[in-house]
């Protein structure tokens, strides 16, 4: 899974990473990534790009109200 995280940091697409590290199901990759890394691959990628906090949650001021 750490190899997958490294590939995401290098800019690889998450779907491609899931296949490269041996998952045939993107859903299973997301679940195992979150279990081992602590956040989903999307949150991880955004945090590495500086777009979101690594905690996986936005600060309350930045959250959109539910419709």
Backbone as JSON, one array per atom type, in Angstrom:
{
  "sequence": "XXXXXXXXXXXXXXXXXXXXXXXXXXXXXXXXXXXXXXXXXXXXXXXXXXXXXXXXXXXXXXXXXXX",
  "N": [[0.82, -1.18, 0.0], [2.01, 1.17, 0.64], [3.6, 1.56, -1.55], [1.67, 2.16, -3.43], [0.78, 4.6, -2.37], [3.07, 6.1, -2.82], [3.1, 6.16, -5.61], [0.79, 7.66, -6.06], [1.61, 10.09, -4.96], [3.46, 10.73, -6.89], [1.89, 11.53, -8.92], [0.34, 9.77, -10.38], [-2.74, 8.46, -11.69], [-5.44, 7.51, -9.61], [-7.01, 5.24, -10.2], [-5.33, 3.9, -12.0], [-3.19, 3.38, -10.31], [-4.36, 1.6, -8.51], [-4.63, -0.68, -10.11], [-1.94, -1.11, -10.78], [-0.81, -1.86, -8.35], [-2.0, -4.25, -7.92], [-4.77, -4.58, -7.5], [-7.93, -5.51, -8.65], [-10.29, -4.35, -8.29], [-11.38, -1.12, -7.83], [-12.79, -0.24, -5.66], [-12.07, -2.03, -3.56], [-9.38, -1.36, -3.37], [-9.59, 1.32, -2.45], [-10.78, 0.87, 0.07], [-8.81, -0.71, 1.44], [-6.64, 1.02, 1.27], [-7.53, 3.18, 2.84], [-7.75, 1.86, 5.31], [-5.07, 1.26, 5.88], [-3.55, 3.63, 5.44], [-5.07, 5.65, 6.47], [-6.67, 7.61, 5.38], [-8.78, 8.21, 2.49], [-7.73, 7.45, -0.92], [-8.25, 9.68, -2.57], [-8.45, 11.87, -0.78], [-5.89, 11.75, 0.25], [-4.37, 12.33, -2.06], [-5.28, 14.94, -2.66], [-4.43, 16.26, -0.35], [-1.68, 16.03, -0.57], [-1.33, 17.66, -2.73], [-1.84, 20.02, -1.63], [-4.46, 20.86, -1.41], [-6.31, 20.06, 0.45], [-6.79, 19.26, 3.94], [-4.88, 16.65, 5.5], [-6.28, 15.14, 7.28], [-8.67, 14.35, 6.26], [-11.02, 15.58, 6.68], [-12.78, 18.56, 6.18], [-12.26, 21.86, 7.5], [-14.81, 23.26, 9.61], [-15.72, 25.76, 8.68], [-15.29, 25.59, 5.97], [-16.9, 23.63, 4.99], [-19.66, 22.63, 3.0], [-23.1, 23.32, 3.38], [-25.51, 20.69, 3.79], [-27.89, 19.83, 1.32]],
  "CA": [[0.0, 0.0, 0.0], [2.9, 2.33, 0.65], [4.01, 1.76, -2.94], [0.54, 2.85, -4.04], [0.82, 5.99, -1.91], [4.19, 6.75, -3.51], [2.67, 6.41, -6.98], [-0.16, 8.78, -6.02], [2.42, 11.3, -4.77], [4.15, 11.02, -8.15], [0.92, 12.06, -9.86], [-0.41, 8.74, -11.11], [-4.18, 8.42, -11.44], [-5.75, 6.52, -8.57], [-7.46, 4.0, -10.83], [-4.15, 3.23, -12.54], [-2.42, 2.9, -9.16], [-5.02, 0.4, -7.96], [-4.26, -1.8, -10.98], [-0.49, -1.33, -10.7], [-0.44, -2.54, -7.1], [-2.59, -5.58, -7.87], [-6.21, -4.64, -7.21], [-8.8, -5.49, -9.82], [-11.44, -3.55, -7.9], [-11.01, 0.17, -7.26], [-13.46, -0.18, -4.35], [-11.22, -2.73, -2.59], [-8.18, -0.54, -3.19], [-9.96, 2.45, -1.59], [-11.0, 0.38, 1.43], [-7.54, -1.1, 2.03], [-5.82, 2.24, 1.4], [-8.0, 3.92, 4.02], [-7.41, 1.1, 6.51], [-3.63, 1.29, 6.15], [-2.99, 4.98, 5.4], [-5.89, 6.46, 7.37], [-7.57, 8.44, 4.57], [-9.0, 7.65, 1.15], [-6.73, 7.89, -1.89], [-8.56, 11.03, -3.06], [-8.06, 12.82, 0.27], [-4.43, 11.69, 0.28], [-3.86, 13.03, -3.23], [-5.56, 16.37, -2.5], [-3.58, 16.78, 0.72], [-0.32, 16.13, -1.12], [-1.32, 18.77, -3.67], [-2.11, 21.22, -0.85], [-5.85, 21.27, -1.61], [-7.16, 19.63, 1.57], [-6.02, 18.74, 5.08], [-4.68, 15.2, 5.44], [-7.2, 14.47, 8.2], [-9.81, 13.84, 5.53], [-12.18, 16.4, 6.98], [-12.59, 19.98, 5.97], [-12.66, 22.67, 8.65], [-16.24, 23.56, 9.58], [-15.98, 26.96, 7.88], [-15.16, 25.28, 4.55], [-17.88, 22.61, 4.6], [-20.89, 23.11, 2.4], [-24.28, 22.75, 4.07], [-26.21, 19.64, 3.04], [-29.16, 20.29, 0.75]],
  "C": [[0.87, 1.25, 0.0], [3.45, 2.61, -0.75], [2.9, 2.5, -3.69], [0.51, 4.32, -3.64], [1.94, 6.76, -2.61], [3.8, 7.07, -4.96], [1.67, 7.57, -7.05], [0.6, 10.09, -5.83], [3.13, 11.71, -6.05], [3.19, 11.51, -9.23], [0.16, 11.05, -10.67], [-1.89, 8.83, -10.76], [-4.48, 7.27, -10.49], [-6.2, 5.2, -9.17], [-6.28, 3.2, -11.39], [-3.31, 2.64, -11.4], [-3.04, 1.63, -8.61], [-4.67, -0.83, -8.79], [-2.78, -2.14, -10.86], [-0.07, -2.08, -9.43], [-1.23, -3.83, -6.88], [-4.06, -5.68, -7.54], [-6.99, -4.62, -8.52], [-10.03, -4.63, -9.56], [-10.95, -2.25, -7.26], [-11.61, 0.32, -5.86], [-12.6, -0.84, -3.27], [-9.95, -1.95, -2.32], [-8.47, 0.62, -2.25], [-10.1, 2.0, -0.15], [-9.68, 0.03, 2.12], [-6.62, 0.1, 2.21], [-6.23, 3.0, 2.65], [-7.65, 3.19, 5.31], [-5.94, 1.26, 6.87], [-3.05, 2.69, 6.24], [-3.78, 5.93, 6.3], [-6.85, 7.41, 6.66], [-7.76, 7.77, 3.23], [-7.91, 8.14, 0.19], [-6.98, 9.31, -2.41], [-8.13, 12.08, -2.05], [-6.54, 12.89, 0.35], [-3.84, 12.51, -0.86], [-4.08, 14.54, -3.09], [-4.67, 16.99, -1.43], [-2.15, 16.96, 0.23], [-0.2, 17.26, -2.12], [-1.59, 20.1, -2.95], [-3.55, 21.71, -0.96], [-6.76, 20.92, -0.44], [-6.27, 19.18, 2.72], [-5.94, 17.22, 5.02], [-5.63, 14.45, 6.36], [-8.41, 13.89, 7.49], [-11.08, 14.62, 5.79], [-11.84, 17.85, 6.74], [-12.92, 20.72, 7.25], [-14.12, 23.09, 8.5], [-16.57, 24.75, 8.7], [-15.96, 26.67, 6.38], [-16.19, 24.25, 4.08], [-19.11, 23.27, 4.01], [-22.07, 22.52, 3.17], [-24.95, 21.71, 3.16], [-27.53, 20.19, 2.55], [-30.26, 19.31, 1.0]]
}
